[in-house]
Amino acid sequence: MSAMKSTVMVLMIFLFATAQAQTPNRNDLVNQIEEAIGKPTPVTEKSPLVTTTLTAAKNANPEVDSRTWDEVRADTAVALTKMSSGPGSPFDNRIRGALESFTDAELQSLNSKLNDPMLLKFRDALQRQPNEYKTHAMSNALQMAAEINGILAKHNLKQISFQ
């Protein structure tokens, strides 16, 4: 009987350990949820943001060769990506704050729902659509400028340029 109890106990410990190994920890679940929600896209070396960020540095270091600048651009892209979506970033802090009160079971359920095949198919289809955000934002800015200038004109005030 004692051998049977020992065998059952070892089996239960083995099953528990296996279940624990297969269950992602809380941090992994939050990371998976962040990925499923859609982290901000990584900043690339050729991004205008990298170029703008490094303009003053390049002007201050005209003697630096292009190979070094390529390395600096790569490092800058990594740093900017980390700042926008890495640990401790506003994106990461917001998601983690929202999920703070969730139990591990709720996190697993949410992760499962966010990775539902139909939702994934929809996200993929959405990402293939042309990104008209910048065009739309520019159009809205021009429309806003026209509206404000119309208001100024109505009150006999000088109109302004929004360039």
C-alpha atoms as an extended CHARMM CRD file, in Angstrom:
* protein
*
       163  EXT
         1         1  MET       CA              0.0000000000        0.0000000000        0.0000000000  PROA      1               0.0000000000
         2         2  SER       CA              2.8340000000        2.3560000000        0.8190000000  PROA      2               0.0000000000
         3         3  ALA       CA              4.4240000000        1.6880000000       -2.5650000000  PROA      3               0.0000000000
         4         4  MET       CA              1.0900000000        2.4860000000       -4.2180000000  PROA      4               0.0000000000
         5         5  LYS       CA              0.7990000000        5.7830000000       -2.3020000000  PROA      5               0.0000000000
         6         6  SER       CA              4.3600000000        6.6940000000       -3.2580000000  PROA      6               0.0000000000
         7         7  THR       CA              3.6760000000        5.9270000000       -6.9120000000  PROA      7               0.0000000000
         8         8  VAL       CA              0.4830000000        7.9840000000       -6.8960000000  PROA      8               0.0000000000
         9         9  MET       CA              2.2740000000       10.8360000000       -5.1230000000  PROA      9               0.0000000000
        10        10  VAL       CA              5.1510000000       10.8070000000       -7.6290000000  PROA      10              0.0000000000
        11        11  LEU       CA              2.6530000000       10.6840000000      -10.5060000000  PROA      11              0.0000000000
        12        12  MET       CA              0.7030000000       13.6370000000       -9.0680000000  PROA      12              0.0000000000
        13        13  ILE       CA              3.8800000000       15.6550000000       -8.5940000000  PROA      13              0.0000000000
        14        14  PHE       CA              4.9410000000       14.8160000000      -12.1610000000  PROA      14              0.0000000000
        15        15  LEU       CA              1.5370000000       15.8390000000      -13.5710000000  PROA      15              0.0000000000
        16        16  PHE       CA              1.5370000000       19.0710000000      -11.5680000000  PROA      16              0.0000000000
        17        17  ALA       CA              5.0760000000       19.9080000000      -12.7000000000  PROA      17              0.0000000000
        18        18  THR       CA              4.1670000000       19.1550000000      -16.3180000000  PROA      18              0.0000000000
        19        19  ALA       CA              1.0670000000       21.3470000000      -16.0950000000  PROA      19              0.0000000000
        20        20  GLN       CA              3.1180000000       24.1460000000      -14.5580000000  PROA      20              0.0000000000
        21        21  ALA       CA              5.7390000000       23.8690000000      -17.3090000000  PROA      21              0.0000000000
        22        22  GLN       CA              3.0460000000       24.0960000000      -19.9940000000  PROA      22              0.0000000000
        23        23  THR       CA              1.2130000000       27.0330000000      -18.4220000000  PROA      23              0.0000000000
        24        24  PRO       CA              2.8130000000       30.3290000000      -19.3650000000  PROA      24              0.0000000000
        25        25  ASN       CA              3.6380000000       32.5320000000      -16.4110000000  PROA      25              0.0000000000
        26        26  ARG       CA              1.8060000000       35.8150000000      -15.9070000000  PROA      26              0.0000000000
        27        27  ASN       CA              4.4920000000       37.9340000000      -17.5640000000  PROA      27              0.0000000000
        28        28  ASP       CA              4.5160000000       35.6600000000      -20.6340000000  PROA      28              0.0000000000
        29        29  LEU       CA              0.7190000000       35.8820000000      -20.8480000000  PROA      29              0.0000000000
        30        30  VAL       CA              0.8040000000       39.6840000000      -20.7210000000  PROA      30              0.0000000000
        31        31  ASN       CA              3.5290000000       39.7170000000      -23.3890000000  PROA      31              0.0000000000
        32        32  GLN       CA              1.3950000000       37.4520000000      -25.5940000000  PROA      32              0.0000000000
        33        33  ILE       CA             -1.6300000000       39.6960000000      -25.0530000000  PROA      33              0.0000000000
        34        34  GLU       CA              0.4330000000       42.7510000000      -26.0020000000  PROA      34              0.0000000000
        35        35  GLU       CA              1.4950000000       41.0160000000      -29.2010000000  PROA      35              0.0000000000
        36        36  ALA       CA             -2.0960000000       40.0140000000      -29.9540000000  PROA      36              0.0000000000
        37        37  ILE       CA             -3.3950000000       43.5380000000      -29.3190000000  PROA      37              0.0000000000
        38        38  GLY       CA             -0.7560000000       44.8940000000      -31.6530000000  PROA      38              0.0000000000
        39        39  LYS       CA              2.3470000000       46.5220000000      -30.2790000000  PROA      39              0.0000000000
        40        40  PRO       CA              3.4700000000       49.6500000000      -32.0560000000  PROA      40              0.0000000000
        41        41  THR       CA              5.4550000000       48.6310000000      -35.1190000000  PROA      41              0.0000000000
        42        42  PRO       CA              9.2030000000       48.4590000000      -34.6570000000  PROA      42              0.0000000000
        43        43  VAL       CA             11.1520000000       51.5140000000      -35.7710000000  PROA      43              0.0000000000
        44        44  THR       CA             13.4050000000       50.6870000000      -38.7120000000  PROA      44              0.0000000000
        45        45  GLU       CA             16.8700000000       52.0410000000      -39.4410000000  PROA      45              0.0000000000
        46        46  LYS       CA             15.5300000000       53.8500000000      -42.4930000000  PROA      46              0.0000000000
        47        47  SER       CA             12.6530000000       55.4420000000      -40.5870000000  PROA      47              0.0000000000
        48        48  PRO       CA             12.2910000000       59.2300000000      -40.9060000000  PROA      48              0.0000000000
        49        49  LEU       CA             12.0950000000       59.2550000000      -37.0940000000  PROA      49              0.0000000000
        50        50  VAL       CA             15.6340000000       57.8700000000      -36.8950000000  PROA      50              0.0000000000
        51        51  THR       CA             16.8340000000       60.4050000000      -39.4620000000  PROA      51              0.0000000000
        52        52  THR       CA             15.2440000000       63.2960000000      -37.5700000000  PROA      52              0.0000000000
        53        53  THR       CA             16.5250000000       62.0290000000      -34.2320000000  PROA      53              0.0000000000
        54        54  LEU       CA             20.1000000000       61.8320000000      -35.5090000000  PROA      54              0.0000000000
        55        55  THR       CA             20.2270000000       65.0560000000      -37.5460000000  PROA      55              0.0000000000
        56        56  ALA       CA             21.8530000000       67.1560000000      -34.8190000000  PROA      56              0.0000000000
        57        57  ALA       CA             24.2620000000       64.3310000000      -33.9490000000  PROA      57              0.0000000000
        58        58  LYS       CA             25.3420000000       63.9920000000      -37.5920000000  PROA      58              0.0000000000
        59        59  ASN       CA             25.8440000000       67.7390000000      -37.8720000000  PROA      59              0.0000000000
        60        60  ALA       CA             27.9620000000       67.6830000000      -34.7140000000  PROA      60              0.0000000000
        61        61  ASN       CA             30.0620000000       64.7690000000      -36.0130000000  PROA      61              0.0000000000
        62        62  PRO       CA             30.7390000000       65.4250000000      -39.7130000000  PROA      62              0.0000000000
        63        63  GLU       CA             33.9590000000       63.3730000000      -39.6890000000  PROA      63              0.0000000000
        64        64  VAL       CA             32.2060000000       60.0840000000      -38.8470000000  PROA      64              0.0000000000
        65        65  ASP       CA             32.1610000000       57.4930000000      -41.6410000000  PROA      65              0.0000000000
        66        66  SER       CA             28.9510000000       56.0720000000      -43.1100000000  PROA      66              0.0000000000
        67        67  ARG       CA             29.5490000000       52.5960000000      -41.6640000000  PROA      67              0.0000000000
        68        68  THR       CA             29.5580000000       54.0050000000      -38.1490000000  PROA      68              0.0000000000
        69        69  TRP       CA             26.4090000000       55.9930000000      -38.8960000000  PROA      69              0.0000000000
        70        70  ASP       CA             24.7310000000       52.8100000000      -40.1500000000  PROA      70              0.0000000000
        71        71  GLU       CA             25.5120000000       51.1920000000      -36.7910000000  PROA      71              0.0000000000
        72        72  VAL       CA             24.2960000000       54.2780000000      -34.9280000000  PROA      72              0.0000000000
        73        73  ARG       CA             21.0690000000       54.2550000000      -37.0010000000  PROA      73              0.0000000000
        74        74  ALA       CA             20.5210000000       50.5750000000      -36.1550000000  PROA      74              0.0000000000
        75        75  ASP       CA             21.1300000000       51.1660000000      -32.4310000000  PROA      75              0.0000000000
        76        76  THR       CA             18.8590000000       54.2190000000      -32.4950000000  PROA      76              0.0000000000
        77        77  ALA       CA             16.0610000000       52.2340000000      -34.1670000000  PROA      77              0.0000000000
        78        78  VAL       CA             16.3070000000       49.5790000000      -31.4530000000  PROA      78              0.0000000000
        79        79  ALA       CA             16.2540000000       52.2240000000      -28.7110000000  PROA      79              0.0000000000
        80        80  LEU       CA             13.2500000000       54.0250000000      -30.2210000000  PROA      80              0.0000000000
        81        81  THR       CA             11.3870000000       50.7230000000      -30.5980000000  PROA      81              0.0000000000
        82        82  LYS       CA             12.0650000000       49.8660000000      -26.9710000000  PROA      82              0.0000000000
        83        83  MET       CA             10.8690000000       53.3130000000      -25.9110000000  PROA      83              0.0000000000
        84        84  SER       CA              7.6120000000       52.9230000000      -27.8430000000  PROA      84              0.0000000000
        85        85  SER       CA              6.7080000000       49.3390000000      -26.9850000000  PROA      85              0.0000000000
        86        86  GLY       CA              9.3510000000       47.7070000000      -24.8050000000  PROA      86              0.0000000000
        87        87  PRO       CA              9.1810000000       46.9570000000      -21.0940000000  PROA      87              0.0000000000
        88        88  GLY       CA              8.3050000000       50.1050000000      -19.1740000000  PROA      88              0.0000000000
        89        89  SER       CA              7.1170000000       51.9530000000      -22.2830000000  PROA      89              0.0000000000
        90        90  PRO       CA              3.8130000000       53.8470000000      -22.1950000000  PROA      90              0.0000000000
        91        91  PHE       CA              2.2380000000       51.0490000000      -24.2850000000  PROA      91              0.0000000000
        92        92  ASP       CA              3.5310000000       48.3240000000      -21.9470000000  PROA      92              0.0000000000
        93        93  ASN       CA              2.5670000000       50.2400000000      -18.7940000000  PROA      93              0.0000000000
        94        94  ARG       CA             -0.9450000000       50.9060000000      -20.0770000000  PROA      94              0.0000000000
        95        95  ILE       CA             -1.5960000000       47.2620000000      -20.9730000000  PROA      95              0.0000000000
        96        96  ARG       CA             -0.0850000000       45.9340000000      -17.7530000000  PROA      96              0.0000000000
        97        97  GLY       CA             -2.0990000000       48.4520000000      -15.7270000000  PROA      97              0.0000000000
        98        98  ALA       CA             -5.3100000000       47.3800000000      -17.4580000000  PROA      98              0.0000000000
        99        99  LEU       CA             -4.5540000000       43.7020000000      -16.8290000000  PROA      99              0.0000000000
       100       100  GLU       CA             -3.3710000000       44.1040000000      -13.2390000000  PROA      100             0.0000000000
       101       101  SER       CA             -6.6470000000       42.9450000000      -11.6860000000  PROA      101             0.0000000000
       102       102  PHE       CA             -7.0390000000       39.9570000000      -14.0390000000  PROA      102             0.0000000000
       103       103  THR       CA             -6.4490000000       36.5120000000      -12.5990000000  PROA      103             0.0000000000
       104       104  ASP       CA             -4.0930000000       34.1460000000      -14.4040000000  PROA      104             0.0000000000
       105       105  ALA       CA             -7.1180000000       32.1930000000      -15.6500000000  PROA      105             0.0000000000
       106       106  GLU       CA             -8.6650000000       35.3920000000      -17.0150000000  PROA      106             0.0000000000
       107       107  LEU       CA             -5.3910000000       36.2970000000      -18.7330000000  PROA      107             0.0000000000
       108       108  GLN       CA             -5.2940000000       32.8450000000      -20.3410000000  PROA      108             0.0000000000
       109       109  SER       CA             -8.8890000000       33.2300000000      -21.4810000000  PROA      109             0.0000000000
       110       110  LEU       CA             -8.2660000000       36.7130000000      -22.9010000000  PROA      110             0.0000000000
       111       111  ASN       CA             -5.1280000000       35.5270000000      -24.6640000000  PROA      111             0.0000000000
       112       112  SER       CA             -7.0600000000       32.6320000000      -26.1600000000  PROA      112             0.0000000000
       113       113  LYS       CA             -9.8220000000       34.9460000000      -27.3850000000  PROA      113             0.0000000000
       114       114  LEU       CA             -7.3640000000       37.4560000000      -28.8480000000  PROA      114             0.0000000000
       115       115  ASN       CA             -5.7390000000       34.6160000000      -30.7750000000  PROA      115             0.0000000000
       116       116  ASP       CA             -9.0130000000       33.2120000000      -32.1050000000  PROA      116             0.0000000000
       117       117  PRO       CA             -8.4840000000       32.1660000000      -35.7540000000  PROA      117             0.0000000000
       118       118  MET       CA            -11.3030000000       34.4170000000      -36.9870000000  PROA      118             0.0000000000
       119       119  LEU       CA             -9.8870000000       37.4370000000      -35.1730000000  PROA      119             0.0000000000
       120       120  LEU       CA             -6.4100000000       36.6690000000      -36.5400000000  PROA      120             0.0000000000
       121       121  LYS       CA             -7.8330000000       36.4200000000      -40.0480000000  PROA      121             0.0000000000
       122       122  PHE       CA             -9.5620000000       39.7850000000      -39.5920000000  PROA      122             0.0000000000
       123       123  ARG       CA             -6.3560000000       41.4280000000      -38.2790000000  PROA      123             0.0000000000
       124       124  ASP       CA             -4.3640000000       40.0640000000      -41.2170000000  PROA      124             0.0000000000
       125       125  ALA       CA             -6.9690000000       41.3560000000      -43.6750000000  PROA      125             0.0000000000
       126       126  LEU       CA             -6.9900000000       44.7390000000      -41.9420000000  PROA      126             0.0000000000
       127       127  GLN       CA             -3.2050000000       45.0060000000      -42.1200000000  PROA      127             0.0000000000
       128       128  ARG       CA             -3.3010000000       44.3400000000      -45.8700000000  PROA      128             0.0000000000
       129       129  GLN       CA             -5.5880000000       47.3270000000      -46.3950000000  PROA      129             0.0000000000
       130       130  PRO       CA             -3.9150000000       50.5150000000      -47.6080000000  PROA      130             0.0000000000
       131       131  ASN       CA             -2.9340000000       52.7550000000      -44.7320000000  PROA      131             0.0000000000
       132       132  GLU       CA             -4.6830000000       56.0110000000      -45.4430000000  PROA      132             0.0000000000
       133       133  TYR       CA             -4.1740000000       57.3870000000      -41.9470000000  PROA      133             0.0000000000
       134       134  LYS       CA             -1.5290000000       59.9460000000      -42.9610000000  PROA      134             0.0000000000
       135       135  THR       CA             -3.5490000000       61.0940000000      -45.9650000000  PROA      135             0.0000000000
       136       136  HSD       CA             -6.6850000000       61.3110000000      -43.8250000000  PROA      136             0.0000000000
       137       137  ALA       CA             -4.8300000000       63.2110000000      -41.0720000000  PROA      137             0.0000000000
       138       138  MET       CA             -3.5110000000       65.7180000000      -43.6190000000  PROA      138             0.0000000000
       139       139  SER       CA             -6.9820000000       66.1320000000      -45.0740000000  PROA      139             0.0000000000
       140       140  ASN       CA             -8.4080000000       66.7240000000      -41.5820000000  PROA      140             0.0000000000
       141       141  ALA       CA             -5.6950000000       69.2970000000      -40.8440000000  PROA      141             0.0000000000
       142       142  LEU       CA             -6.4850000000       71.1760000000      -44.0570000000  PROA      142             0.0000000000
       143       143  GLN       CA            -10.1980000000       71.0050000000      -43.3060000000  PROA      143             0.0000000000
       144       144  MET       CA             -9.5640000000       72.2890000000      -39.7630000000  PROA      144             0.0000000000
       145       145  ALA       CA             -7.4510000000       75.1610000000      -41.1160000000  PROA      145             0.0000000000
       146       146  ALA       CA            -10.2290000000       76.1290000000      -43.5320000000  PROA      146             0.0000000000
       147       147  GLU       CA            -12.8200000000       75.9890000000      -40.7320000000  PROA      147             0.0000000000
       148       148  ILE       CA            -10.7350000000       78.1320000000      -38.3790000000  PROA      148             0.0000000000
       149       149  ASN       CA             -9.9830000000       80.6720000000      -41.1090000000  PROA      149             0.0000000000
       150       150  GLY       CA            -13.7020000000       80.7930000000      -41.8720000000  PROA      150             0.0000000000
       151       151  ILE       CA            -14.4200000000       81.5680000000      -38.2140000000  PROA      151             0.0000000000
       152       152  LEU       CA            -11.7050000000       84.2370000000      -38.1700000000  PROA      152             0.0000000000
       153       153  ALA       CA            -13.1040000000       85.8070000000      -41.3640000000  PROA      153             0.0000000000
       154       154  LYS       CA            -16.6080000000       85.7960000000      -39.8680000000  PROA      154             0.0000000000
       155       155  HSD       CA            -15.2910000000       87.8840000000      -36.9780000000  PROA      155             0.0000000000
       156       156  ASN       CA            -13.3240000000       90.1720000000      -39.3150000000  PROA      156             0.0000000000
       157       157  LEU       CA             -9.9950000000       88.8440000000      -38.0130000000  PROA      157             0.0000000000
       158       158  LYS       CA             -6.8530000000       88.1210000000      -40.0110000000  PROA      158             0.0000000000
       159       159  GLN       CA             -6.6720000000       84.6030000000      -41.3430000000  PROA      159             0.0000000000
       160       160  ILE       CA             -3.5920000000       82.5540000000      -40.5800000000  PROA      160             0.0000000000
       161       161  SER       CA             -1.4210000000       80.0540000000      -42.3970000000  PROA      161             0.0000000000
       162       162  PHE       CA             -1.2080000000       76.5480000000      -40.9520000000  PROA      162             0.0000000000
       163       163  GLN       CA              2.0070000000       75.5220000000      -42.6680000000  PROA      163             0.0000000000
